[in-house]
Amino acid sequence: MRRKPDLLWVLVVVFSLGMVTTGYTQSQWQSGSATSAVAETDISAR
């Protein structure tokens, strides 16, 4: 029965890392798309 809590902690750590990575990736995409939208606006304004 000692292995089940270890497996549970591994799953908790993996899930937490996945949540952090997903949040970071989404924030990078949002800032990247905002930057490209501004660049496109500057080009079309010329």
mmCIF entry with sequence, helices, sheets and N, C-alpha, C, O atoms, coordinates in Angstrom:
data_MODEL
# 
_entry.id   MODEL 
# 
_entity.id                         1 
_entity.type                       polymer 
_entity.pdbx_number_of_molecules   1 
# 
_entity_poly.entity_id                      1 
_entity_poly.type                           'polypeptide(L)' 
_entity_poly.nstd_linkage                   no 
_entity_poly.nstd_monomer                   no 
_entity_poly.pdbx_seq_one_letter_code       MRRKPDLLWVLVVVFSLGMVTTGYTQSQWQSGSATSAVAETDISAR 
_entity_poly.pdbx_seq_one_letter_code_can   MRRKPDLLWVLVVVFSLGMVTTGYTQSQWQSGSATSAVAETDISAR 
_entity_poly.pdbx_strand_id                 A 
# 
loop_
_entity_poly_seq.entity_id 
_entity_poly_seq.num 
_entity_poly_seq.mon_id 
_entity_poly_seq.hetero 
1 1  MET n 
1 2  ARG n 
1 3  ARG n 
1 4  LYS n 
1 5  PRO n 
1 6  ASP n 
1 7  LEU n 
1 8  LEU n 
1 9  TRP n 
1 10 VAL n 
1 11 LEU n 
1 12 VAL n 
1 13 VAL n 
1 14 VAL n 
1 15 PHE n 
1 16 SER n 
1 17 LEU n 
1 18 GLY n 
1 19 MET n 
1 20 VAL n 
1 21 THR n 
1 22 THR n 
1 23 GLY n 
1 24 TYR n 
1 25 THR n 
1 26 GLN n 
1 27 SER n 
1 28 GLN n 
1 29 TRP n 
1 30 GLN n 
1 31 SER n 
1 32 GLY n 
1 33 SER n 
1 34 ALA n 
1 35 THR n 
1 36 SER n 
1 37 ALA n 
1 38 VAL n 
1 39 ALA n 
1 40 GLU n 
1 41 THR n 
1 42 ASP n 
1 43 ILE n 
1 44 SER n 
1 45 ALA n 
1 46 ARG n 
# 
_struct_asym.id          A 
_struct_asym.entity_id   1 
# 
_struct_conf.conf_type_id            HELX_P 
_struct_conf.id                      HELX_P1 
_struct_conf.pdbx_PDB_helix_id       AA1 
_struct_conf.beg_label_comp_id       ARG 
_struct_conf.beg_label_asym_id       A 
_struct_conf.beg_label_seq_id        3 
_struct_conf.pdbx_beg_PDB_ins_code   ? 
_struct_conf.end_label_comp_id       ALA 
_struct_conf.end_label_asym_id       A 
_struct_conf.end_label_seq_id        45 
_struct_conf.pdbx_end_PDB_ins_code   ? 
_struct_conf.beg_auth_comp_id        ARG 
_struct_conf.beg_auth_asym_id        A 
_struct_conf.beg_auth_seq_id         3 
_struct_conf.end_auth_comp_id        ALA 
_struct_conf.end_auth_asym_id        A 
_struct_conf.end_auth_seq_id         45 
_struct_conf.pdbx_PDB_helix_class    1 
_struct_conf.details                 ? 
_struct_conf.pdbx_PDB_helix_length   43 
# 
_struct_conf_type.id          HELX_P 
_struct_conf_type.criteria    ? 
_struct_conf_type.reference   ? 
# 
loop_
_atom_site.group_PDB 
_atom_site.id 
_atom_site.type_symbol 
_atom_site.label_atom_id 
_atom_site.label_alt_id 
_atom_site.label_comp_id 
_atom_site.label_asym_id 
_atom_site.label_entity_id 
_atom_site.label_seq_id 
_atom_site.pdbx_PDB_ins_code 
_atom_site.Cartn_x 
_atom_site.Cartn_y 
_atom_site.Cartn_z 
_atom_site.occupancy 
_atom_site.B_iso_or_equiv 
_atom_site.pdbx_formal_charge 
_atom_site.auth_seq_id 
_atom_site.auth_comp_id 
_atom_site.auth_asym_id 
_atom_site.auth_atom_id 
_atom_site.pdbx_PDB_model_num 
ATOM 1   N N  . MET A 1 1  ? 0.812  -1.212 0.000   1.00 0.00 ? 1  MET A N  1 
ATOM 2   C CA . MET A 1 1  ? 0.000  0.000  0.000   1.00 0.00 ? 1  MET A CA 1 
ATOM 3   C C  . MET A 1 1  ? 0.849  1.267  0.000   1.00 0.00 ? 1  MET A C  1 
ATOM 4   O O  . MET A 1 1  ? 0.313  2.366  -0.150  1.00 0.00 ? 1  MET A O  1 
ATOM 5   N N  . ARG A 1 2  ? 2.150  1.134  0.164   1.00 0.00 ? 2  ARG A N  1 
ATOM 6   C CA . ARG A 1 2  ? 3.006  2.316  0.214   1.00 0.00 ? 2  ARG A CA 1 
ATOM 7   C C  . ARG A 1 2  ? 3.152  2.970  -1.156  1.00 0.00 ? 2  ARG A C  1 
ATOM 8   O O  . ARG A 1 2  ? 3.415  4.170  -1.235  1.00 0.00 ? 2  ARG A O  1 
ATOM 9   N N  . ARG A 1 3  ? 2.988  2.212  -2.234  1.00 0.00 ? 3  ARG A N  1 
ATOM 10  C CA . ARG A 1 3  ? 3.200  2.751  -3.579  1.00 0.00 ? 3  ARG A CA 1 
ATOM 11  C C  . ARG A 1 3  ? 2.076  3.670  -4.029  1.00 0.00 ? 3  ARG A C  1 
ATOM 12  O O  . ARG A 1 3  ? 2.315  4.570  -4.834  1.00 0.00 ? 3  ARG A O  1 
ATOM 13  N N  . LYS A 1 4  ? 0.864  3.475  -3.540  1.00 0.00 ? 4  LYS A N  1 
ATOM 14  C CA . LYS A 1 4  ? -0.257 4.284  -4.019  1.00 0.00 ? 4  LYS A CA 1 
ATOM 15  C C  . LYS A 1 4  ? -0.114 5.765  -3.658  1.00 0.00 ? 4  LYS A C  1 
ATOM 16  O O  . LYS A 1 4  ? -0.357 6.606  -4.523  1.00 0.00 ? 4  LYS A O  1 
ATOM 17  N N  . PRO A 1 5  ? 0.263  6.125  -2.444  1.00 0.00 ? 5  PRO A N  1 
ATOM 18  C CA . PRO A 1 5  ? 0.474  7.559  -2.172  1.00 0.00 ? 5  PRO A CA 1 
ATOM 19  C C  . PRO A 1 5  ? 1.600  8.148  -3.025  1.00 0.00 ? 5  PRO A C  1 
ATOM 20  O O  . PRO A 1 5  ? 1.522  9.309  -3.425  1.00 0.00 ? 5  PRO A O  1 
ATOM 21  N N  . ASP A 1 6  ? 2.648  7.363  -3.309  1.00 0.00 ? 6  ASP A N  1 
ATOM 22  C CA . ASP A 1 6  ? 3.723  7.856  -4.167  1.00 0.00 ? 6  ASP A CA 1 
ATOM 23  C C  . ASP A 1 6  ? 3.189  8.139  -5.566  1.00 0.00 ? 6  ASP A C  1 
ATOM 24  O O  . ASP A 1 6  ? 3.507  9.171  -6.156  1.00 0.00 ? 6  ASP A O  1 
ATOM 25  N N  . LEU A 1 7  ? 2.393  7.245  -6.090  1.00 0.00 ? 7  LEU A N  1 
ATOM 26  C CA . LEU A 1 7  ? 1.803  7.436  -7.414  1.00 0.00 ? 7  LEU A CA 1 
ATOM 27  C C  . LEU A 1 7  ? 0.884  8.655  -7.406  1.00 0.00 ? 7  LEU A C  1 
ATOM 28  O O  . LEU A 1 7  ? 0.853  9.422  -8.368  1.00 0.00 ? 7  LEU A O  1 
ATOM 29  N N  . LEU A 1 8  ? 0.146  8.827  -6.330  1.00 0.00 ? 8  LEU A N  1 
ATOM 30  C CA . LEU A 1 8  ? -0.742 9.986  -6.222  1.00 0.00 ? 8  LEU A CA 1 
ATOM 31  C C  . LEU A 1 8  ? 0.047  11.288 -6.267  1.00 0.00 ? 8  LEU A C  1 
ATOM 32  O O  . LEU A 1 8  ? -0.359 12.232 -6.945  1.00 0.00 ? 8  LEU A O  1 
ATOM 33  N N  . TRP A 1 9  ? 1.170  11.350 -5.552  1.00 0.00 ? 9  TRP A N  1 
ATOM 34  C CA . TRP A 1 9  ? 1.994  12.567 -5.555  1.00 0.00 ? 9  TRP A CA 1 
ATOM 35  C C  . TRP A 1 9  ? 2.598  12.827 -6.924  1.00 0.00 ? 9  TRP A C  1 
ATOM 36  O O  . TRP A 1 9  ? 2.698  13.977 -7.353  1.00 0.00 ? 9  TRP A O  1 
ATOM 37  N N  . VAL A 1 10 ? 3.000  11.767 -7.612  1.00 0.00 ? 10 VAL A N  1 
ATOM 38  C CA . VAL A 1 10 ? 3.543  11.931 -8.965  1.00 0.00 ? 10 VAL A CA 1 
ATOM 39  C C  . VAL A 1 10 ? 2.472  12.512 -9.885  1.00 0.00 ? 10 VAL A C  1 
ATOM 40  O O  . VAL A 1 10 ? 2.754  13.414 -10.674 1.00 0.00 ? 10 VAL A O  1 
ATOM 41  N N  . LEU A 1 11 ? 1.261  12.004 -9.787  1.00 0.00 ? 11 LEU A N  1 
ATOM 42  C CA . LEU A 1 11 ? 0.176  12.518 -10.617 1.00 0.00 ? 11 LEU A CA 1 
ATOM 43  C C  . LEU A 1 11 ? -0.145 13.975 -10.279 1.00 0.00 ? 11 LEU A C  1 
ATOM 44  O O  . LEU A 1 11 ? -0.430 14.769 -11.175 1.00 0.00 ? 11 LEU A O  1 
ATOM 45  N N  . VAL A 1 12 ? -0.100 14.329 -8.996  1.00 0.00 ? 12 VAL A N  1 
ATOM 46  C CA . VAL A 1 12 ? -0.367 15.709 -8.589  1.00 0.00 ? 12 VAL A CA 1 
ATOM 47  C C  . VAL A 1 12 ? 0.699  16.643 -9.159  1.00 0.00 ? 12 VAL A C  1 
ATOM 48  O O  . VAL A 1 12 ? 0.381  17.721 -9.663  1.00 0.00 ? 12 VAL A O  1 
ATOM 49  N N  . VAL A 1 13 ? 1.970  16.224 -9.078  1.00 0.00 ? 13 VAL A N  1 
ATOM 50  C CA . VAL A 1 13 ? 3.060  17.066 -9.592  1.00 0.00 ? 13 VAL A CA 1 
ATOM 51  C C  . VAL A 1 13 ? 2.950  17.224 -11.101 1.00 0.00 ? 13 VAL A C  1 
ATOM 52  O O  . VAL A 1 13 ? 3.112  18.330 -11.616 1.00 0.00 ? 13 VAL A O  1 
ATOM 53  N N  . VAL A 1 14 ? 2.680  16.141 -11.818 1.00 0.00 ? 14 VAL A N  1 
ATOM 54  C CA . VAL A 1 14 ? 2.557  16.206 -13.282 1.00 0.00 ? 14 VAL A CA 1 
ATOM 55  C C  . VAL A 1 14 ? 1.387  17.102 -13.678 1.00 0.00 ? 14 VAL A C  1 
ATOM 56  O O  . VAL A 1 14 ? 1.504  17.915 -14.595 1.00 0.00 ? 14 VAL A O  1 
ATOM 57  N N  . PHE A 1 15 ? 0.266  16.952 -12.986 1.00 0.00 ? 15 PHE A N  1 
ATOM 58  C CA . PHE A 1 15 ? -0.908 17.776 -13.290 1.00 0.00 ? 15 PHE A CA 1 
ATOM 59  C C  . PHE A 1 15 ? -0.613 19.246 -13.025 1.00 0.00 ? 15 PHE A C  1 
ATOM 60  O O  . PHE A 1 15 ? -1.001 20.108 -13.814 1.00 0.00 ? 15 PHE A O  1 
ATOM 61  N N  . SER A 1 16 ? 0.069  19.541 -11.922 1.00 0.00 ? 16 SER A N  1 
ATOM 62  C CA . SER A 1 16 ? 0.403  20.930 -11.592 1.00 0.00 ? 16 SER A CA 1 
ATOM 63  C C  . SER A 1 16 ? 1.334  21.535 -12.626 1.00 0.00 ? 16 SER A C  1 
ATOM 64  O O  . SER A 1 16 ? 1.136  22.675 -13.046 1.00 0.00 ? 16 SER A O  1 
ATOM 65  N N  . LEU A 1 17 ? 2.343  20.787 -13.042 1.00 0.00 ? 17 LEU A N  1 
ATOM 66  C CA . LEU A 1 17 ? 3.260  21.280 -14.068 1.00 0.00 ? 17 LEU A CA 1 
ATOM 67  C C  . LEU A 1 17 ? 2.523  21.526 -15.378 1.00 0.00 ? 17 LEU A C  1 
ATOM 68  O O  . LEU A 1 17 ? 2.810  22.497 -16.078 1.00 0.00 ? 17 LEU A O  1 
ATOM 69  N N  . GLY A 1 18 ? 1.586  20.664 -15.710 1.00 0.00 ? 18 GLY A N  1 
ATOM 70  C CA . GLY A 1 18 ? 0.790  20.848 -16.920 1.00 0.00 ? 18 GLY A CA 1 
ATOM 71  C C  . GLY A 1 18 ? -0.046 22.110 -16.861 1.00 0.00 ? 18 GLY A C  1 
ATOM 72  O O  . GLY A 1 18 ? -0.169 22.825 -17.855 1.00 0.00 ? 18 GLY A O  1 
ATOM 73  N N  . MET A 1 19 ? -0.626 22.389 -15.691 1.00 0.00 ? 19 MET A N  1 
ATOM 74  C CA . MET A 1 19 ? -1.430 23.602 -15.528 1.00 0.00 ? 19 MET A CA 1 
ATOM 75  C C  . MET A 1 19 ? -0.559 24.846 -15.675 1.00 0.00 ? 19 MET A C  1 
ATOM 76  O O  . MET A 1 19 ? -0.952 25.800 -16.346 1.00 0.00 ? 19 MET A O  1 
ATOM 77  N N  . VAL A 1 20 ? 0.624  24.846 -15.052 1.00 0.00 ? 20 VAL A N  1 
ATOM 78  C CA . VAL A 1 20 ? 1.521  25.995 -15.125 1.00 0.00 ? 20 VAL A CA 1 
ATOM 79  C C  . VAL A 1 20 ? 2.001  26.202 -16.554 1.00 0.00 ? 20 VAL A C  1 
ATOM 80  O O  . VAL A 1 20 ? 2.030  27.329 -17.049 1.00 0.00 ? 20 VAL A O  1 
ATOM 81  N N  . THR A 1 21 ? 2.378  25.107 -17.219 1.00 0.00 ? 21 THR A N  1 
ATOM 82  C CA . THR A 1 21 ? 2.870  25.205 -18.593 1.00 0.00 ? 21 THR A CA 1 
ATOM 83  C C  . THR A 1 21 ? 1.784  25.714 -19.529 1.00 0.00 ? 21 THR A C  1 
ATOM 84  O O  . THR A 1 21 ? 2.051  26.539 -20.404 1.00 0.00 ? 21 THR A O  1 
ATOM 85  N N  . THR A 1 22 ? 0.564  25.227 -19.349 1.00 0.00 ? 22 THR A N  1 
ATOM 86  C CA . THR A 1 22 ? -0.547 25.659 -20.197 1.00 0.00 ? 22 THR A CA 1 
ATOM 87  C C  . THR A 1 22 ? -0.843 27.146 -19.992 1.00 0.00 ? 22 THR A C  1 
ATOM 88  O O  . THR A 1 22 ? -1.070 27.877 -20.957 1.00 0.00 ? 22 THR A O  1 
ATOM 89  N N  . GLY A 1 23 ? -0.840 27.584 -18.747 1.00 0.00 ? 23 GLY A N  1 
ATOM 90  C CA . GLY A 1 23 ? -1.079 28.997 -18.468 1.00 0.00 ? 23 GLY A CA 1 
ATOM 91  C C  . GLY A 1 23 ? -0.001 29.886 -19.056 1.00 0.00 ? 23 GLY A C  1 
ATOM 92  O O  . GLY A 1 23 ? -0.293 30.948 -19.605 1.00 0.00 ? 23 GLY A O  1 
ATOM 93  N N  . TYR A 1 24 ? 1.245  29.450 -18.939 1.00 0.00 ? 24 TYR A N  1 
ATOM 94  C CA . TYR A 1 24 ? 2.351  30.233 -19.491 1.00 0.00 ? 24 TYR A CA 1 
ATOM 95  C C  . TYR A 1 24 ? 2.261  30.293 -21.013 1.00 0.00 ? 24 TYR A C  1 
ATOM 96  O O  . TYR A 1 24 ? 2.475  31.347 -21.611 1.00 0.00 ? 24 TYR A O  1 
ATOM 97  N N  . THR A 1 25 ? 1.945  29.170 -21.630 1.00 0.00 ? 25 THR A N  1 
ATOM 98  C CA . THR A 1 25 ? 1.840  29.124 -23.092 1.00 0.00 ? 25 THR A CA 1 
ATOM 99  C C  . THR A 1 25 ? 0.708  30.021 -23.581 1.00 0.00 ? 25 THR A C  1 
ATOM 100 O O  . THR A 1 25 ? 0.865  30.739 -24.568 1.00 0.00 ? 25 THR A O  1 
ATOM 101 N N  . GLN A 1 26 ? -0.426 29.983 -22.898 1.00 0.00 ? 26 GLN A N  1 
ATOM 102 C CA . GLN A 1 26 ? -1.544 30.829 -23.308 1.00 0.00 ? 26 GLN A CA 1 
ATOM 103 C C  . GLN A 1 26 ? -1.190 32.303 -23.176 1.00 0.00 ? 26 GLN A C  1 
ATOM 104 O O  . GLN A 1 26 ? -1.563 33.107 -24.031 1.00 0.00 ? 26 GLN A O  1 
ATOM 105 N N  . SER A 1 27 ? -0.485 32.663 -22.132 1.00 0.00 ? 27 SER A N  1 
ATOM 106 C CA . SER A 1 27 ? -0.117 34.069 -21.966 1.00 0.00 ? 27 SER A CA 1 
ATOM 107 C C  . SER A 1 27 ? 0.877  34.491 -23.042 1.00 0.00 ? 27 SER A C  1 
ATOM 108 O O  . SER A 1 27 ? 0.833  35.625 -23.520 1.00 0.00 ? 27 SER A O  1 
ATOM 109 N N  . GLN A 1 28 ? 1.771  33.582 -23.424 1.00 0.00 ? 28 GLN A N  1 
ATOM 110 C CA . GLN A 1 28 ? 2.725  33.900 -24.493 1.00 0.00 ? 28 GLN A CA 1 
ATOM 111 C C  . GLN A 1 28 ? 2.003  34.073 -25.824 1.00 0.00 ? 28 GLN A C  1 
ATOM 112 O O  . GLN A 1 28 ? 2.328  34.978 -26.593 1.00 0.00 ? 28 GLN A O  1 
ATOM 113 N N  . TRP A 1 29 ? 1.034  33.219 -26.098 1.00 0.00 ? 29 TRP A N  1 
ATOM 114 C CA . TRP A 1 29 ? 0.273  33.321 -27.352 1.00 0.00 ? 29 TRP A CA 1 
ATOM 115 C C  . TRP A 1 29 ? -0.513 34.618 -27.391 1.00 0.00 ? 29 TRP A C  1 
ATOM 116 O O  . TRP A 1 29 ? -0.572 35.272 -28.432 1.00 0.00 ? 29 TRP A O  1 
ATOM 117 N N  . GLN A 1 30 ? -1.120 35.002 -26.267 1.00 0.00 ? 30 GLN A N  1 
ATOM 118 C CA . GLN A 1 30 ? -1.919 36.224 -26.234 1.00 0.00 ? 30 GLN A CA 1 
ATOM 119 C C  . GLN A 1 30 ? -1.035 37.447 -26.459 1.00 0.00 ? 30 GLN A C  1 
ATOM 120 O O  . GLN A 1 30 ? -1.410 38.353 -27.203 1.00 0.00 ? 30 GLN A O  1 
ATOM 121 N N  . SER A 1 31 ? 0.115  37.479 -25.835 1.00 0.00 ? 31 SER A N  1 
ATOM 122 C CA . SER A 1 31 ? 0.998  38.627 -26.019 1.00 0.00 ? 31 SER A CA 1 
ATOM 123 C C  . SER A 1 31 ? 1.597  38.613 -27.430 1.00 0.00 ? 31 SER A C  1 
ATOM 124 O O  . SER A 1 31 ? 1.824  39.674 -28.012 1.00 0.00 ? 31 SER A O  1 
ATOM 125 N N  . GLY A 1 32 ? 1.850  37.443 -27.974 1.00 0.00 ? 32 GLY A N  1 
ATOM 126 C CA . GLY A 1 32 ? 2.390  37.335 -29.330 1.00 0.00 ? 32 GLY A CA 1 
ATOM 127 C C  . GLY A 1 32 ? 1.374  37.760 -30.374 1.00 0.00 ? 32 GLY A C  1 
ATOM 128 O O  . GLY A 1 32 ? 1.713  38.454 -31.332 1.00 0.00 ? 32 GLY A O  1 
ATOM 129 N N  . SER A 1 33 ? 0.127  37.345 -30.192 1.00 0.00 ? 33 SER A N  1 
ATOM 130 C CA . SER A 1 33 ? -0.901 37.724 -31.158 1.00 0.00 ? 33 SER A CA 1 
ATOM 131 C C  . SER A 1 33 ? -1.206 39.213 -31.058 1.00 0.00 ? 33 SER A C  1 
ATOM 132 O O  . SER A 1 33 ? -1.521 39.849 -32.064 1.00 0.00 ? 33 SER A O  1 
ATOM 133 N N  . ALA A 1 34 ? -1.117 39.775 -29.862 1.00 0.00 ? 34 ALA A N  1 
ATOM 134 C CA . ALA A 1 34 ? -1.341 41.208 -29.701 1.00 0.00 ? 34 ALA A CA 1 
ATOM 135 C C  . ALA A 1 34 ? -0.228 41.990 -30.396 1.00 0.00 ? 34 ALA A C  1 
ATOM 136 O O  . ALA A 1 34 ? -0.486 43.020 -31.019 1.00 0.00 ? 34 ALA A O  1 
ATOM 137 N N  . THR A 1 35 ? 0.989  41.509 -30.291 1.00 0.00 ? 35 THR A N  1 
ATOM 138 C CA . THR A 1 35 ? 2.119  42.179 -30.934 1.00 0.00 ? 35 THR A CA 1 
ATOM 139 C C  . THR A 1 35 ? 1.985  42.127 -32.450 1.00 0.00 ? 35 THR A C  1 
ATOM 140 O O  . THR A 1 35 ? 2.216  43.131 -33.125 1.00 0.00 ? 35 THR A O  1 
ATOM 141 N N  . SER A 1 36 ? 1.615  40.974 -32.992 1.00 0.00 ? 36 SER A N  1 
ATOM 142 C CA . SER A 1 36 ? 1.482  40.862 -34.443 1.00 0.00 ? 36 SER A CA 1 
ATOM 143 C C  . SER A 1 36 ? 0.301  41.693 -34.948 1.00 0.00 ? 36 SER A C  1 
ATOM 144 O O  . SER A 1 36 ? 0.350  42.220 -36.059 1.00 0.00 ? 36 SER A O  1 
ATOM 145 N N  . ALA A 1 37 ? -0.755 41.815 -34.150 1.00 0.00 ? 37 ALA A N  1 
ATOM 146 C CA . ALA A 1 37 ? -1.898 42.635 -34.565 1.00 0.00 ? 37 ALA A CA 1 
ATOM 147 C C  . ALA A 1 37 ? -1.493 44.098 -34.637 1.00 0.00 ? 37 ALA A C  1 
ATOM 148 O O  . ALA A 1 37 ? -1.925 44.816 -35.539 1.00 0.00 ? 37 ALA A O  1 
ATOM 149 N N  . VAL A 1 38 ? -0.670 44.549 -33.701 1.00 0.00 ? 38 VAL A N  1 
ATOM 150 C CA . VAL A 1 38 ? -0.197 45.926 -33.724 1.00 0.00 ? 38 VAL A CA 1 
ATOM 151 C C  . VAL A 1 38 ? 0.709  46.141 -34.937 1.00 0.00 ? 38 VAL A C  1 
ATOM 152 O O  . VAL A 1 38 ? 0.638  47.184 -35.586 1.00 0.00 ? 38 VAL A O  1 
ATOM 153 N N  . ALA A 1 39 ? 1.549  45.171 -35.240 1.00 0.00 ? 39 ALA A N  1 
ATOM 154 C CA . ALA A 1 39 ? 2.448  45.295 -36.387 1.00 0.00 ? 39 ALA A CA 1 
ATOM 155 C C  . ALA A 1 39 ? 1.643  45.363 -37.685 1.00 0.00 ? 39 ALA A C  1 
ATOM 156 O O  . ALA A 1 39 ? 1.969  46.152 -38.571 1.00 0.00 ? 39 ALA A O  1 
ATOM 157 N N  . GLU A 1 40 ? 0.606  44.553 -37.805 1.00 0.00 ? 40 GLU A N  1 
ATOM 158 C CA . GLU A 1 40 ? -0.208 44.587 -39.005 1.00 0.00 ? 40 GLU A CA 1 
ATOM 159 C C  . GLU A 1 40 ? -0.932 45.925 -39.138 1.00 0.00 ? 40 GLU A C  1 
ATOM 160 O O  . GLU A 1 40 ? -1.084 46.437 -40.247 1.00 0.00 ? 40 GLU A O  1 
ATOM 161 N N  . THR A 1 41 ? -1.373 46.485 -38.038 1.00 0.00 ? 41 THR A N  1 
ATOM 162 C CA . THR A 1 41 ? -2.048 47.791 -38.067 1.00 0.00 ? 41 THR A CA 1 
ATOM 163 C C  . THR A 1 41 ? -1.082 48.875 -38.518 1.00 0.00 ? 41 THR A C  1 
ATOM 164 O O  . THR A 1 41 ? -1.458 49.757 -39.289 1.00 0.00 ? 41 THR A O  1 
ATOM 165 N N  . ASP A 1 42 ? 0.158  48.820 -38.045 1.00 0.00 ? 42 ASP A N  1 
ATOM 166 C CA . ASP A 1 42 ? 1.158  49.809 -38.448 1.00 0.00 ? 42 ASP A CA 1 
ATOM 167 C C  . ASP A 1 42 ? 1.443  49.719 -39.940 1.00 0.00 ? 42 ASP A C  1 
ATOM 168 O O  . ASP A 1 42 ? 1.591  50.743 -40.607 1.00 0.00 ? 42 ASP A O  1 
ATOM 169 N N  . ILE A 1 43 ? 1.521  48.517 -40.461 1.00 0.00 ? 43 ILE A N  1 
ATOM 170 C CA . ILE A 1 43 ? 1.827  48.338 -41.887 1.00 0.00 ? 43 ILE A CA 1 
ATOM 171 C C  . ILE A 1 43 ? 0.670  48.843 -42.741 1.00 0.00 ? 43 ILE A C  1 
ATOM 172 O O  . ILE A 1 43 ? 0.887  49.528 -43.740 1.00 0.00 ? 43 ILE A O  1 
ATOM 173 N N  . SER A 1 44 ? -0.558 48.507 -42.350 1.00 0.00 ? 44 SER A N  1 
ATOM 174 C CA . SER A 1 44 ? -1.715 48.921 -43.154 1.00 0.00 ? 44 SER A CA 1 
ATOM 175 C C  . SER A 1 44 ? -1.956 50.421 -43.045 1.00 0.00 ? 44 SER A C  1 
ATOM 176 O O  . SER A 1 44 ? -2.555 51.004 -43.949 1.00 0.00 ? 44 SER A O  1 
ATOM 177 N N  . ALA A 1 45 ? -1.508 51.066 -41.964 1.00 0.00 ? 45 ALA A N  1 
ATOM 178 C CA . ALA A 1 45 ? -1.685 52.507 -41.811 1.00 0.00 ? 45 ALA A CA 1 
ATOM 179 C C  . ALA A 1 45 ? -0.788 53.287 -42.761 1.00 0.00 ? 45 ALA A C  1 
ATOM 180 O O  . ALA A 1 45 ? -1.091 54.428 -43.107 1.00 0.00 ? 45 ALA A O  1 
ATOM 181 N N  . ARG A 1 46 ? 0.310  52.680 -43.180 1.00 0.00 ? 46 ARG A N  1 
ATOM 182 C CA . ARG A 1 46 ? 1.229  53.354 -44.099 1.00 0.00 ? 46 ARG A CA 1 
ATOM 183 C C  . ARG A 1 46 ? 0.661  53.289 -45.465 1.00 0.00 ? 46 ARG A C  1 
ATOM 184 O O  . ARG A 1 46 ? 1.267  53.795 -46.410 1.00 0.00 ? 46 ARG A O  1 
# 
